[in-house]
Amino acid sequence: MELQLRPSLFWDVDVNSIDLEKHKALVIERITLRGRLEEFKAVLDYYGRDTVKDVLLNARYLDRVTLSFCSSLFKVPITEFRCYKLEQLNPEHLRPDSQ
Protein backbone atom coordinates (compact mmCIF):
# COMPACT_ATOMS: atom_id res chain seq x y z
CA MET A 1 0.00 0.00 0.00
CA GLU A 2 1.33 3.42 -0.95
CA LEU A 3 0.21 6.67 0.62
CA GLN A 4 -0.60 9.39 -1.91
CA LEU A 5 0.50 12.85 -0.81
CA ARG A 6 -1.28 15.89 -2.20
CA PRO A 7 1.45 18.37 -3.24
CA SER A 8 -0.56 21.40 -2.10
CA LEU A 9 -0.38 20.12 1.49
CA PHE A 10 3.42 20.00 1.28
CA TRP A 11 4.00 23.37 -0.39
CA ASP A 12 7.29 23.88 1.47
CA VAL A 13 9.01 20.63 0.43
CA ASP A 14 9.42 18.52 -2.69
CA VAL A 15 6.71 15.90 -2.22
CA ASN A 16 8.83 13.39 -4.19
CA SER A 17 11.65 13.67 -1.65
CA ILE A 18 9.48 12.78 1.36
CA ASP A 19 10.46 9.46 2.92
CA LEU A 20 7.19 8.17 4.43
CA GLU A 21 8.98 6.46 7.34
CA LYS A 22 11.69 9.01 8.05
CA HIS A 23 9.25 11.95 7.78
CA LYS A 24 6.17 10.28 9.26
CA ALA A 25 5.66 13.00 11.89
CA LEU A 26 5.56 15.67 9.18
CA VAL A 27 3.17 13.63 7.03
CA ILE A 28 0.82 12.71 9.88
CA GLU A 29 0.70 16.20 11.38
CA ARG A 30 0.28 18.00 8.05
CA ILE A 31 -2.49 15.72 6.82
CA THR A 32 -4.24 15.81 10.20
CA LEU A 33 -4.16 19.61 10.30
CA ARG A 34 -4.76 20.45 6.65
CA GLY A 35 -5.91 17.34 4.83
CA ARG A 36 -9.28 15.95 3.91
CA LEU A 37 -11.04 13.27 5.92
CA GLU A 38 -10.24 10.64 3.25
CA GLU A 39 -6.55 11.57 3.50
CA PHE A 40 -6.64 11.25 7.27
CA LYS A 41 -8.26 7.82 6.97
CA ALA A 42 -5.51 6.82 4.51
CA VAL A 43 -2.88 7.95 7.06
CA LEU A 44 -4.56 5.80 9.73
CA ASP A 45 -4.55 2.82 7.37
CA TYR A 46 -0.95 3.35 6.28
CA TYR A 47 0.71 4.02 9.65
CA GLY A 48 -1.75 2.35 11.99
CA ARG A 49 -3.82 3.86 14.75
CA ASP A 50 -1.15 3.53 17.45
CA THR A 51 1.55 5.30 15.43
CA VAL A 52 -0.77 8.15 14.42
CA LYS A 53 -1.93 8.53 18.01
CA ASP A 54 1.66 8.63 19.31
CA VAL A 55 2.74 11.23 16.74
CA LEU A 56 -0.26 13.45 17.47
CA LEU A 57 0.13 13.13 21.24
CA ASN A 58 3.67 14.47 20.79
CA ALA A 59 2.90 17.17 18.21
CA ARG A 60 4.04 20.66 19.19
CA TYR A 61 0.96 22.24 17.63
CA LEU A 62 -2.63 21.25 16.90
CA ASP A 63 -5.37 23.82 16.55
CA ARG A 64 -8.21 23.57 19.07
CA VAL A 65 -10.66 21.84 16.70
CA THR A 66 -8.08 19.26 15.62
CA LEU A 67 -7.03 18.73 19.23
CA SER A 68 -10.65 18.08 20.26
CA PHE A 69 -11.14 15.72 17.31
CA CYS A 70 -7.99 13.73 18.15
CA SER A 71 -8.86 13.63 21.84
CA SER A 72 -12.28 12.19 21.02
CA LEU A 73 -11.05 9.81 18.32
CA PHE A 74 -8.27 8.31 20.42
CA LYS A 75 -10.17 8.59 23.73
CA VAL A 76 -7.33 10.51 25.35
CA PRO A 77 -7.88 13.60 27.53
CA ILE A 78 -6.80 16.87 25.91
CA THR A 79 -4.45 17.41 28.84
CA GLU A 80 -2.31 14.47 27.67
CA PHE A 81 -1.36 16.14 24.37
CA ARG A 82 2.02 17.86 24.27
CA CYS A 83 0.59 20.85 22.37
CA TYR A 84 -1.92 21.43 25.18
CA LYS A 85 0.82 21.28 27.82
CA LEU A 86 2.97 23.70 25.83
CA GLU A 87 0.07 26.14 25.49
CA GLN A 88 -0.44 26.05 29.26
CA LEU A 89 3.20 27.01 29.77
CA ASN A 90 2.86 29.99 27.42
CA PRO A 91 -0.85 30.83 27.10
CA GLU A 92 -0.38 34.07 25.15
CA HIS A 93 1.72 32.35 22.49
CA LEU A 94 -1.24 30.85 20.63
CA ARG A 95 -3.98 33.35 21.42
CA PRO A 96 -4.08 36.11 18.80
CA ASP A 97 -6.77 38.03 20.71
CA SER A 98 -4.51 38.68 23.71
CA GLN A 99 -2.26 41.73 23.51
N, C-alpha and C positions, 0 to 999 in steps of 0.2 A: 504494500500500500504506500502510495506517495502522497504527500501533503502538498496541495497546490496553494501557492502564495500569491495573493493579488498585489501586483507591483505598487499600486497607489497606497497601500498600507505601509509599504517600506520605502517611502520616498527618499529617505536619507541614506540608503545603502543599495548596492547592486543586488537585486533579488536572486540573481544566479550565483552569487558568491556566498549565500547563506547556507551554512552547514546546519541541517535540522537538529543534529544532536549537540554540537558545540554551542549553537546559538539558541537553544530551546527556550531559555528564559525570555529572550527578545521576542521570539515568535509567539509564545504563549501570551505574554503581556500585551503585545501589540494587537493581536487578534482579539483578545478579550476586551480590550479598551476600545478598539476602533472597528473591529470586524462585524460581519453579519452573523446572525444566529447559526446559519448553516456552516459558516467557517469555524465558529466556536465548537460546534458539534464535531466537525472534522478534526479539530485539535484534540478534543477528548478521545476520539477514536484512535488517533495516531499515537499520542503520548500516554494515554491511559489516565483514568480519573485521579489516581494517587499522585502521579507526577504533576499534573496540572494543578491540583490542590496545593502541593508543596511549593511550586513556583509562585502561585498567587498569594499564599500565606506569607511568603518572603519578599514580595514585591515592595519596592520603595514607594510606589504611588499607584493608587486606584481611586478614581473619582467616587463620590458617595453612592451613586446609583450602582456602579459596578461592584463596589464593596458590599452593598446590601444584597445584590444578586448572588455573589460568590458565597457570602455568609449563609444565605438560605439554601443554595444549591448543595454546598458541602456540609451543611449542618454544623457550622463552626461559628462561635460568637465573634462578632466584629472585633472585639477587644483582643482576639488572638492574632489578628493580621498585623504584620510589621508596619504597614502604611498607617494604620490607625494609631499604633504606639508612637510612631514618629510624629504624627500630627499633634498628639497630646503633649509631646515635648516642646513643640514649637507651633502653638495654635494659630498664630498670625501668619505663618508661612503660606498656608493654603487658602486663606480666607480673603478674597479680594475686596470684600466690603469693609474690612477693618483697616483703619488708617490712623 
